[in-house]
Amino acid sequence: MEKKSLSAKEKVAYGIGAVGKDMVYMLSATYILYYYQDIMGVSPWAMGIILLVARVFDAFNDPIMGVLVAKTKTRFGKFRPWLLIGTLTNAVVLYLMFAAPPTLDKGGMVAYAAVTYILWGVTYTMMDIPFWSMIPSFTEVGKEREGVSAMARSCAGVGSAIITIITVKAVTALGEMMHGGSKMEIERLGYQYFALAVAVLFVAFIVITCLAIKEKSNVDVESTSVKEMFSALLANDQAMTMVIAIVLINTAVYVTSNLVIYFFKYDFSVLSAAKWQDNYTTFNIFGGGFQILAMMILFPLLRKFFNCMKIFAISLGMALLGYVCLMVECFAGVDNVYYLLIPAFLIMGSVGLLNVLITVFLANSVDYGEYKNNRRDESVIFSMQTFVVKLASGIAAWGASMILGVFHISSDENAKAVLSESTRIGFRMSMVIIPVVLLVIGWIVFKVRYKLTDERLAEISRELEQRK
């Protein structure tokens, strides 16, 4: 029987879930360091250790979750039950994570941050793995899967962009509405209630996904141990290539996203301290807009002329050029935020393209794994996507914490008025050079190791059809 194409309703519902999911992720990935270090007073060294340890813990949690999803069999499918359970628990933990009791002492605050952040990672994994693992189970290989992957990644980018654009202003507005006193108290209350609003939207969006999406093909995945699962993953060289590339590329991006708020807030030689929130928001509005446009318009346009591997090269070239522009502008004494929109366009446009491409490449590696190893390991491969993205954010946040500590960038409003010249130079170099190095290494890994061209995928697809 010919498989029925996905309806517009199903596509929209899946996309809405992606919006909510990445709103939650971006809030944590971008602002957790700032919240605990700048507002709640946890030292950058302690936060760096917390973020790194949490990601090491995820090294065990994520693969185990992939196995649990693979073993699940219910009348609602194997993916949707975990998707709903993970969403509900993660929403609660998200709120708690940004609602730290201000009465805690320094040791208590560190413990609170560690426990809630680790729990957030565990519960996020519970919903993220089944969300992306669903793609091969209700789409056909080829244009339909690529289209759904691109659409979902575009919607996820919208969710990320929304958080990037509105957070600082929304936090201030909510904090003032809740009668915060000092600037620090306004921010503390603002983040608490903003996290609550995001959590509620997250649950609502995922419920829509669970109600609308049906797993049209229940792929039987053999039960495996964690050891067997890692062996299967290691046997899929194309999946491992993407895992390594994702870690490198996402680490580069997250280093920038973690440091840019400090750049706007503390680098007074470039931007006025009194206007840092306005400038930061302006930068993010355009940067987020560029990211969305890249996913929704630029990627489909480029896809008409180039294959995905060439688009990957184009996107990395854009990012590298963007960092070069950022470096030149920083050291040229640029004092107008609108000049910074040039590197924002190049870097965030690149991020938008890469968000789509990574999911497409991983979905393709599922088919490659079936071709090579005679088994489909959606949950295994997509659990690694979850893990490596969180690993990248953890490494980047740890690195950002170390940079803040090394250059003594303080949250004490009375401690600093102007950064020293040596601090500015070191901070800017760290914000640019580290991402550039990581992007170059990521490109080399991809160029040398990734072999799934359009022609090769067509051959694999024909072979799999013949086996059936």
N, C-alpha and C positions, 0 to 999 in steps of 0.2 A: 504494500500500500504506500502511495506517495505521501510523504510527510507534509502536513499543512504548514504553510508559512506563518511566522509569528504575526499576530495582529498588532495594530497600532497601540491598542490598550495595553498589551503585554510589554511592549517596548517602553512606553511611557512609564508604566508602573515600575519596571526594572530601573529605569533612569532616575526616577524619584528616590528610590532606595539608595542609589549611588550618591545623590545629592546629600541626603541626611547622613550617610555613613562618613563621607569625607568632611562634612562640617565638623563632626565630632573629632575626627582624626586631626584635622588642621588646628583646631582649638588646643588640643593637647600638644601636638608636635611643635607648634610655634610659640605658644604662650606659657607652657608649664614652667619653663626655666625662668622666664621673666616674672611670673606670679610669685614663685617661692623665693627667688633671689632678690628681686627688687622691691616686692611688696611685703612679703612675710619675713624677710630678713635671714633666710637660710644662706650660708656661705656658698659661693660658686664651687668651691672644692667639694663640699658635701653633696651638692646637687649633681656634680659631675659623676661622683661615685654612684649615687642613687640611679641615675639614668643609665649608666653602663651596666650595673649589676642587674637591673630590671631586664635589660636586653639579653644578658647571659641566661637569665631564668627563662626567657622566651625561647631560647635555643632548645630547651627541653619541652616546653609547653606547646609550642606551635606544631611540631611534628606529631606529637601525641594527639593533638586535636585533629590533625589530618587523618590519622588512623581511625579515630572515633567516628568521624563523619563517614569515612569509607565503609565502616561496619554497620552504620545505622540503616535500619529498614523499618519504615512505618507506612501507613496508608496515606500519609501526607508527603511521602518521599523521604529522602535521606538528608536533604539540605535545609528545607524550610523550618523543621522543628528547631534545629540548632540556631538558625538565623534569628528566629523570634526570641528564643531563650537568651541568646547572647546579647541581643539588642536591649532587652529589658534590664538585664543585670548591668550592662555597660552604662546605660543611661543613669542609673542610680549612682554608680561609682564615679562617673564624670562629675555629677553635682557635688558629691562629697569631696572629691579631689580639689575643687575650687571653692570649697567652703571650710577651709581650715580654721579651727577655733583660734582666735587671736590671743587667747589667754595662755596658750601653751608656751612653755619655756623653750629655749633653743633645742635642747635634746628631744623634747616632745614633738616639736615642729618637724625636725628631721625624720623622726620615726613615723609621724603621720604622713609626711610626703612620700616616704619609702613604701609604706603599706598600701596607700591608695593608688600610687602610680603602678605598682606591680599588679594589683588587682585590676586596674584599668587595662593593662596589657593583656591579662588572662581573658577577661570578658570581651575585649575587642576581638581577640583571636577567635572566640566562640562564634562570632557573627561574620567576621570578615572572610574566613576560609570558606564557609558554605556559600557566601554571597558570590564570590568569584568562581568557585568550583561549579556553580550551577550552569555557567555558560555552555560548556560542551554537552551538558545533559539535556538542554532544550533548544540547541541550535545545530544546524548542519555545518560541516566543515566547508570552508570557502567564503563566499561573499556574505552569506547570512551571518556567520560567526564573526567575521571581521567587522561587519556593520554594527552588530550588537555590541561587540567589544569597544569599538570606537565611540559609539553612542554613550555607553555606560561610562567610559573614561571621560568623555566630554562632560557628562552630568556630574561626575565626581569632581572634575575640575571646577565646575560651577559652584559646588558646595565648598570647595577649598577657597575659591576666590571670594565667595560671600563672607566667609570668616575673616579672611585677610583684609577685606575692604572695611567691614563695619565694626570690627571688635573694639578698637580703641575708642572710637566715638560712642558706640553703644554702651561700653563699660562706664564711661564718664557720665552719660545721661542716666543710666540706671542707678549708679552710685549716688548721684545728686537727688534722684527721685526717692531713694531710700534714706535720705537725710544723713548722708555721710558728712563728717566734720572736716578733717584735714584732707589734703589731696590723697594721702596714702589710704585713709579710711574710705574715701570715695571710690578709689580703685578696688579696694578689697571687696566692698559690698557690690560694686559693679560686676566684677568677675563672678561672684557667687550667683547673682541673679541672671547674668547672661548665660552661664553654664546651665542653669535650670531651664531657661527658654530653649537652648539648643538641644538639651536632653529630651524635652517634650516633643519637639519637631522631629527628632531622630526616630523616636518610637512610632510616631504617626506615619512617617514616610515608609519605614520598613514594614509596618502592618499592611500598607497598600501593596507593597511588593509581594508579600506572602499570600495575600488574597488573590492577586491577579495572575501570578506566574504558576504554571503547572509544569512539572517535570515530565516532558513528553517521552523521554527515553530514559528508563531507569537502568543506567549502566551498572552491570554487576562488577564490583571491585572485590577481589579476593581479600579476605582478612589477612593482615600482615602485622608482624611485630615492628617495633621502632627500628630494630637492626635491619630487618628485611626492607623496610621502607627506605632507609638511607642507602642501602645497597641498590635498590631500584633507581633511586634518584641519581646516584653516582654513575649508574649505567647509562643514564640519559645525558650524554655530553652536551646536547644543545640546551637542555634545561639548566644545567650547571653553569654554562656560559652566561646565560641570562641572569642567573642568580648573582654571579660575580659582578656583572656589568651594572645590575640594579643597585647593588650595595655602593659601588663607587660613584655612580651618577647621582643617586639620591642623597648620599652623604654630602656631596658637593653642594647640592641645592639647599639642603637643610642647614648647612653651616651658614650660608648666606641668610636664610630666613630667620635663624636664631640671632644673628648679630645685627641685622639691619635696624631693628627697633632701638638698639643701643647706639647705633650710628646716628640716628635722627635725634635721640634724646640727649646724648652727651657730647657729640662732636660739634661744639659750638662754633668752631672756626668756619664751618660750612653753612650751618643752618641755625637760625635763632632759637634759643631755648624756649622762649615764650610761645613759639609757633610750632613746636616739634610735633604735636598731635595732628595739627592741620596738614603739615608737610608729609608726615608719615601716612596719613589717610589718603592724601592726593596721590602719592607714589603707589600705594596699594590699589587704589581705584583703577588707575591706568594699567598697572602691572597685572592685576586680576583680569581686567578686560582683555588685555593682550593674550593672556593664557586661554581664556574662553574662546576668543576669536580664532586662535591657532588650532584649537581642537575642532571647532564646529565649521570653520570656513577654510583655513589654510591647509589642514590635513586633507580634506576631500579634494581640494584644488590640486595640491601636489600629487595626490594619488592618481590623478588622471594622466600625469606625465612621468611619474617615477614609481619604482617599486619601493616597498617598505624599507629595504636596506639602504637605498640611496636617500630616502627621507630621513633616516636615522643619522646619516652623515651630515646632511644639511642642518638638522636640528643641533647637533653638537657644534658644528661650525658657527651657528648663530650664538650659542651660549658663550663660546670662547671669545668671539668678537665683542659680545656684550660686556664681558669682564675686562677686556682690554679698554673699552670705552669708559667703563666705570673707573678704572685705575687712572686713566688720563685726566678725567674730569676731577677726581679727588685731588690730584696733585697739581691741577691747574688753578685751584682755588675757586671752583664753581660755588656760587652762593645762591643759586636759584633752583628750586626743586624741579622745575620743568625741564632743565637740561638733563636731569637724571632719568627722564622718561625714555631717552634713547637706549641706554643699557637695559632699562626695565623692559622695553619692547623686545629686545633681542633675547634676554635671558628668560623672561616669562613666556614669550612665544615658544622658545625652545622647550621649556617645561611642559607646555600644553601638548606639543607634538610627541614628546617622549612618553607622556602619560598614556596616550593612545597606543603607541608602538609597543611598549613593554607588555601590555595585556595581549595584543595580537601575537607577539612573539612567543609568549608563554603558552597561549592556546595552541599555537602551531606545534610547540614542543610536546604537547599531550599526544597529538597524532603521530609525531615522530617516535615517541616512546612506545606507542602501540605497534608501530611498524617494526621497530628494532627489537623490542623486548616482549611482544605479544601480550601487552597488558596496557590498559588505560589507567593512568594514575592522576586523575584530575585533582583529587584532594591533596595528594602528596605534593604535586608541583605548585598548586596555588597556596598551599600552606607555607611553602617556602617563600612565595611572593610576600605573604603577610609578614613572615619572619624577617626577611631581608629588608623590607621597607621600614619595619620597626627597628631593626638593627642599625640601619643607616641613620635614622632619626636619633637613636640613642648615642651612636658614635659622634654624630654631629653636635648634639647637645652637650656631650661630655667635652668635646673639643672646644665648643663655644665657652663652656664654663671655665676651662683652663685658660683660655685667652682673656676672659674677664678678670680672672684671678691674677694672671701674670701682669696685666697692665693696670691693675688696681682701679678698675672702673666700678665705682661704688654707687649704691642705692641711697646713701646718706645725702639728703638734699643740702646739708650744710657742709659736706666734706669737700665738694668740688664745685668750682664755678667754671673753670676752663681746663680742658685737658692739656697736658704738656705737649710740646712738639714731638718728643720721642714717643709718647703714648699714641698720639694721632697717627704717626707714621707706622708704628708697629701694628696698631689695630687695623688700619686700612690694608696694609700688606697681608695680614692674616685673613681678612675678609675676602680678598681677591685671589692671592696666590694659591692658597690651599685648595679652593674649588677648581681652579684651572688645572692643577696637577692631577687631581682626582678624575676630572673629565678626560684628560689626555690618556691616562692609564685605562679608563673605561673604554674609550674608543679603540685602543690597541687590542684589548682583550676581545672585544666584539669583532673587530675586523679580522683577527687571526682565527677565531674559533667558531663563529656563527656561520652555518652553511645552508640554512633553510631558505633558499631563494624561492621565488614563485614557481620556477620550473621544477625544482626539487620537490616542493610541496604537491604539485600536480601529480608527479610520479608516485609519491607516497599515497595520495588519495586514491589513485587508480589501483594500486597494489592492495590497499585495505578493502576496496570494493570487491576485488577478485577473491579475497580470502573469505568474504561473507558468502 
